[in-house]
Amino acid sequence: MSGKRYKALTGLVDPKKVYTVEEATNLVKSIASAKFDETVEVHVRLGIDPKKSDQNVRGTVALPNGTGKTVRVLALTKGEGLNAAESAGADIVGGDELVQKIADGWLDFDAVVATPDMMAAIGSKLGRILGPRGLLPNPKSGTVGLNIGEIVKSLKAGQIEFRNDKTGVIHAPIGKASFEPAKLAENFAALYQALEGAKPATAKGQFVKTVFITTTMGPSVRVTVSS
């Protein structure tokens, strides 16, 4: 990212300073200047070897103040699950007919949840479509289960999934620039606690290397979480 606007915003951040979470949330909120409500993101570099499967970090966390984004939840289920998902607020509910619709190219949704009885069809027909997009239902991410109504409610209320990329970095949203700084800080605390709880037993040394908070169009602010 370049340009006069970005350089001006970068000048408001002291590159030598490590900010507290409270200072950082106040700062990124104050310098958010895009014409849309920017997402506030956290980027955490972990002390793991992402090439080793037993050191990869993945989990879910319910942000206490939500993400500020309206999530379109697709529920793939059958029988009683159809009513449960619809009653819980799923935006699209169905079974094999929706699996085929997705296979034909339809992708008008943000999250996919499913009951176990749908996973064979999902895996065989949609793995290559949903997998690369991070949308494939998975028990480890909390998006597959018999309690599909509760799964839908959690997603609609602000549950997010986090997982490290191939460089060992976690990227996760904690709200919008329009949020009060205190609410962003609360969401950050929930995410960080969940990350600590997801530390692999095989990971040695310092687990969290660096933490940055930023907005969609703004510069990164390094934060300390020692407190």
N, C-alpha and C positions, 0 to 999 in steps of 0.2 A: 504494500500500500504506500502511495506517495502523494505528493501534492502539497500546496501551501497549507490547506486546512489540517491535514494530518501532522505536518511539521509543527504547526502552531499548537496543536493538542499535545504533541510529544514534549514540547517545551514546558508544559505544566506539570510534568512528572519528573521527579528527581531520580535519575538513573542509579545514583549511588545509595539511595535510601531504601530500606526495607520497611514497608508500612505495616501498621497493625491492620487487622481485618476491618475495623471500624473506620480507620482513616482511608483505606482503599475503597470501601464501598461508597463513602462520601465523595471521594475524588472522582471515581469513574462515573458516578451519577452526575456530578457537576459539569463534567467535560463532554458528556454525551450530547451531540449536537446534530445528529442526522434528522431527516424529516420524518422518520418513523421511530417507533418505540424500540430502541435497540435491546437486544438480548444481552444480559450480563453473564459472562462465562468464566469458569474456573479451569485453569490448566495446571495439572500437577505432574511433575516428573518424578517417577518412582524409582527406587533402587532395586529393580528387578531385572532379570534376564528374560525379555519377552520371547526369546527363541525356545525357552524351556516351558513346556505346557503346564508344569506344576507350579510355575511362578506367575502365571497370568492372573490378573485381577479382574473380577467381574461381579456385579451385584446390582441391587436396586435400593432406592431410598425414597421415602415419602417426604418431599419438601414441605415443611409446615405451612408455608405461605404460597404453595403452588409455584408454577413456572410463569404464569401470566399468559400462557398460550392455550388456546382452545384446541384440544387434542381430539381428532376424529378417530374414534376407536372402532375397528372392525372385529366382530366376534364370530369365529367359525365354530359352530357347534351343532348339536342335534337334540331332538326330543325336548326334555325339560330344560335343557340349557338355553334353548331359544328364548323362552319366557324370562328366565333368570337374567340373561344378558340384556335383553330389551328393557326390563324393569330397572336394571342398574344404570341405564343411561347410555348403552352402546349405540353408536350412530348408525351402524350397519350390522345386521344380524342375519346369518344364513348358514348353509352347509355346503354340500357338494356343488350347488349351482354357483356359489360365489368363488369357490376354488377354481372352477372352470373359467369364470369371468376374469379372474386375475391372470390365469394362464393365457388368456386371450389378449392381455395387455392393459387391463383396467387397474389403476393404482391410486385411486382417489381416497386415500386414508393416511393417517399418521402413525397408527399403531395397530398391531394385530394380536389378538388373544385367541386361545382355542381350548377346547376340552380334549382329553387324551384320545377319544374315539375318532378325532379328525386328523390326528398326526400322520397316519399312514398316507392319506391322500395328499396332505400338505407337503410331506417330505418328498413324495415321488413326483409331484407336479409343480411345486412352487419353490423348492429349495434353491434353485439357481436364480430365481426371480427375486425372492424376498431376502435370501441370505446376504448378497452383496450390499443390499440397502439397509441392513441391520434391522429388518422387520420380521424375520422368521421367528415364530413362537418357540420358546424354549423354557423348560422347567427351571433352569438355572437363573433365568432372567425374570422369573415369576409371571410369565405370560402363558403358561399352560397349567391347567388344573381343573379338578371337578367343581371347585368353588368359583366358577367363571363370573358370577355376579360380583363377588368381592374383588376379583382381579380387575374387572371393568371399573368399579368404584375407585379403586386405588389409582388407576391411570388417569381417570377424569379429575381426581383431586390433586394431582401433581406428582405422582410417583414417576421417577426417571430411572433409567438404566445407565450404569457406567461400566466401561471396560477399557483397558489400556490398548493403545494402538501398537503398531509394530516397533515403535521406538521406546515403548514403556511409558507413554504419557497418557494421562486421563484428561479428557475434554468433557465438560458437563455444564449445562445451564443452571443458574441459580435464581433466575427471575428476569425482570425487565428494568430498564433504566427509570421507568416511572415508579418503581417500588420505593418505599421509604428505605433509607440505608439500614435501619435496624432490622427490617424484614429480610433484606439481602444477607445481612450478617447471620441471622437465624438460619436461613437456608444453607449458607456456607457451613455453619457449624454442624448441621445435620449431615451434609455430604461428607465432611471431613471425618466425622465419627464413623460413618458407614465405611469409608475407605480404610480407616484403621482396623475396623472389624473384619475387613476382607483381606488383611495381610496374609500372604501365603506362609505356611510353616517353614517352607524351604528358602524363603527370602532372608538373606543375611545382611548385616550392617544396617545403615540408615535407610529406612523404608521410604520416607518422603524426602526428596532431594530439594526441590524448589516448588513454590506455589505462586501463580500469577492470577490476577483478576483483570478482566478487560471487558469492553463492550464490543459489539459487532463491528463498529467502525472506528474504535478508539485504540489508543496505545495500551500496552500491558503495564500493570502495576504489580511489582513484586511484594508479597506479603509474608509476614512471619506468623507462625501459629504456635510458637513456643509457649505462649500463655494458655 
